[in-house]
Amino acid sequence: MDNKTALVLGATGGIGGEVARQLRVAGWQVRALRRGGAPALAQQDGLEWVPGDAMNRADVLAAASGCSVIVHAVNPPGYRRWAELVLPMIDNTIAAARAQGATIVLPGTVYNYGPSAFPVLQEDSPQQPLTRKGLIRVELEHRLRLASEQGCRVLVVRAGDFFGPQVANSWFAQGLLKPGQSVKRVNLPGVRGVGHQWSYVPDVASTMVELLLRRDQLAPFASFHMAGHWDADGTQMAEAISRVVARHGGVKPALRAFPWWLVTLVSPFVTTLRELREMRYLWQVPLTMSNEKLLAVLGHEPYTPLDQAVQATLEGLACLNADRG
């Protein structure tokens, strides 16, 4: 099937919502599966909101009818219940893609990798994670690879830590600062001098849309890494936030170490913090991705300058001039 109808799972999330929006701009008909149907405050976004649950195979199969692309951007909120939900949801997506002959698009993670692949991740680097979430993501991609050998097409786009105007569930929005408040301080989760990779969600979505236009020319299982924004010493993202805040009349925020001690203290009682603590190693080592394969196919990587991306993100999170009402 070669039409321009796509189903997006996770369209109320940051990456799913942005992919849905950019597909619409590119002329696609886009369906969005959501429990309860359209969000209560949804505007005329041009999406066809379909009530359903990604955990219900019949719902996914029905929503995918007539679609040539399924964007699998759904994740359990707050890292909770991954072991129960992640793999059943991808199995439902695979079943729907087989029924429709559709391409599955997956936002990949770096959770799949352990020290054996550091410090530069290639698409064929060994996936030998040391964490529970990493093992689940490896199994998820394994199932996608098997599906690609049985008639499905799969496109995986892997990037660094997401940030963007509509990305509330991210390290940027939950770890570095507080949405809805003027930025008085910026937390530094990493070790000073250790680099960290960030990816601006609109750039990731643009990459996915551009690759979809070439999906018939790609391998049945095609994986691409993005270079995104490389914070070479772990402070450049914070400095960009400071510059943007200053340009909007704010006082330069103080930089402070992220309170990992508090996370450690509270994590036995709070699932989200316990899961965040498990991934701390990603802030303790320099870990970057090579985009050579992506450049060979697209000739470029969609890229928004850092300060421009940070300003749009702070505006979207209501952090600029928040105290002025």
N, C-alpha and C positions, 0 to 999 in steps of 0.2 A: 504494500500500500504506500503510495507516494503522494500524500496530500499535505496540507498545512493546517492540520488540526492536532492540538497537543493537549494532554492531560497533565496538570501539575498537582502533585501531592505535596502538601506543605506550603500552599500559596499564601498563607497568613504569616509565614516566617520570613526572615530577612532575605535569604537567597532564593527561596521559592517564589516569593512575591516579586522580586526584581526580575527573575527569569520570565515570569508570567507577563510582567509589564513590557519587557523588551521584545518578547515574542509577539505581543499585540502590536507594538510599534512596527515590527518587521512584517506585519500583514498576516499573522497567524490567527486562527480561531483558537481560543484558549478556554479549556474547562478547568475549574478548580474544585477539587473534592474537599469538603469540610463538613464535620459533624454539625448539623443544624443549618447547613446551606450558607447563604451569603452572610458575612458579618453584619451585625446590627448597624454599624456606622459606615458600611461600604458605600462608596460613591459610585458614580457611573464609570467604572473602570474598564468596561468592555469585556469583562470576563463572564463566562457562563458558570455560575456557582451551582454545584451539584451537591445535595446532601448525601453524606455517606462517611464511612470510617475506613481508613487505610488498613485496619485490622480485620475487616470483613471482606473476604474475597469476592463475594457476589457484588458488593458495592463497587469495588475497584473494576471488576470485569464489566459491569454495566456502564460505569463512567468512561471507560476506555474505548467503548464501542465507536468505531470509525476513526480512531486516532492513529497517527503514524509515529507519534513521539509521546513518551511518558517520562516526565521529569520527577525523579524520586528524591525530593528534598525534604522529606518528613523525618523527624527525629523525636524521640521521647523528650519532653521538656525537663530542663534541669538535670540532665544525665540520669534521671530516675528510670528504673525498670528496663534498662537496656537488654538484659538477658532474656526478658520475657517478650519484648516487643520488636526489637530491631529485625531479627531474622524472619519472623512471620510476616512482617510488612513487606520485606523485599521479595519473599516468596509469592505474595499476592501480586506484586508488580510484575514479576517474571511471568506468572500465569496469564496476566492480562496482555503482556507484550507478545507472548506466544500466540495468543488467540487472534491478535490484530496484526501480527507481523511488524510490530512497532520497535522503534529504537528507544532504549532506556538511557536516560541521562542521569548521572550520579555526581553530586559534589563530593569529591573524595576528601579524606582527612590524612594527616600525618600520623594519626594514632596507629596506623598499620605498621609502623617501622620502629625498630629498636636500635641499639647501639651498633649493630652489625652493618647498618646502612648509613650511619652518620659519617661525615657532616653534610655531604651533598647528596640529595636524593635524586636518582634517575628513575625513569618509569619502570626499569627492570631491576631496580635495587631489591635485595631480599626483604621480604616482609616477615620479620621475626620479632614481633612485639613482646614486651615484658608485662603488659597490663591486660586486665580483663576486657576493657573497651577495645583495645587494640586487637585482641584475638577475635572479638565479635566482628569487627570491621574486616579483618582478613577473611573470615568465613563468608561474610556478605559478598565480598568481591570474588571469592572462589565460586560462589553460586552463580554470580553474574557471568563469570568466565565459562562455566559449564553451559549456561543458557546460550551463550554466543556460539557454542559448538553445536547447538541444536536448533539453529535458525534465527535466534534473536540477534539484534545488533546492540552493542553497548558502548556508551561514551562516558568515560570517567575524566573529570577535570579536577585536579588536585591543586590546592592553594594553601597559603598560610592562614594565620588567624584572621577571621573575617572582621571587617568593620564597615559601617555605612549608615546612611540616614535612617533606615528602617530596621536596623539590626540591634534589637534589644538584648538578645541572648548571646552575648559575646564577651570576650575578655575586655575589649575596649569599653563597653557600656557597663559591665558589672565589676570589673577589677580595677581599671585605671581611674574611673571617676564615677559620679552619680548622675544619672539622667534627671532632667528637670531642675537641676540646681546649677548655679554659676560655678565655674571651676576654680576652686580655691587651692586645691592640691591635686597632684597626679601621682598615683601609686606606680611603683616600678616593680613588677612581679619577678623580673629576671635579675641575674647577677650583673652588676656594672661591668662593662667590657665584653659581655657575651651577646652576640648578635641574635636577632629574632626576625622572623619573616611575617609580614602582614599582607593582607589582600583586600582591596577595596571591592565590595560586593558588586557594584555596577560594572566594574571591569571584568569580574569573574563571569557575570551573566552575559556580557557582550562576547566573551570568548566562547561560551557555550553556544550562543546563537550563531556565531560565525562558523563554528565547527559543524553545527547541524546542517548548514547549507552545503557542506562537503561530505556529509555522512556516507553517501554512496561510494565515495572514493577512499574511505577509511577501512581499516581492518575490522572484522566483525566485533572484536574486543579492542577498542582504541582508548588508550590512556595518555593524558597530557598533563604536564606540570607547568605551573605558572611561577614566574619569578616575583611578581608583585612588588611590594615595597620592603626592601631589606634594611632593617635597623641595625647598623653595623656594631654599635656598642651598647645597645639596649636602652639608650636614652633619647634617640632621635625622634621617636613618636611623641614622647613627652615634650620635647622641645618644640615640635610642630604645633602641638596643642597650645603651648605657651605663646607662640607667635600669633596664632589665630585669636586667642583670647585678648592679647594686648592690642591687636588691630581693632578689636571691637570694644575698646575702652575699659577692659578689665585689668586687674592687677595680675602681674605675672604669678602663676601658680607655684606653690612650693612642690618640690619633688621629694618623695619619701619612699622608703622601702615598703613593698606590699606586706601586710601583717600575716605572713605565713604561720607565725607562732599561734595566732588566734585561730586560724583555720585548723591547725593541728589540735588545738585544745577543744574546739567545738565539733570537729568532724565526726566523732563517734555518735553524735546526736543529730546531725544534719546530713542527709544523703547527698545533697548537691555539693556541699563542702568536702565531704569524704571523697567524692568522685573527682573534684578539682585537685585535691591533694595528690591523687594517684598520678595526675598528669604533670606534676611539678617539674619532672625531669626535662620537659620540653622548654623550660625557662632556664635550665642550668647548663645547657650545651648549645653551641652555635649549630643551627640546623637550617639549611637552605635547599632550594630546589632549582634544578637546571631546566630552563625552558627551551633548550635547543631544538627538541622535537616539535614543539609548538611553533617556533619560528620557521622551521622547515616547511610546515604545512600552511600557515597563515601569512608568513612573511613579516609578521609583527605580533606584539602582544598588546591588547587594549590596555591603556595606562593613563590614569588621571594623576597629575602632579600631587605630591603629598599634601601640601598646604591646602590645595583646593578640595581634596578628598576629606581632609580633617574638618575644614570649615563646613562642608555639606553635612558631615556626620554630626558635628556639634549642633548645627541648626536643627537637624532632624531629631536629636535627643533633647531639644529645648534647653541647651546648656549655655547659649550665648545671650547675655543680657537678661538672664532669668530673674535677677533680683529687681529688675526695673518694671516687672509686671506686664 
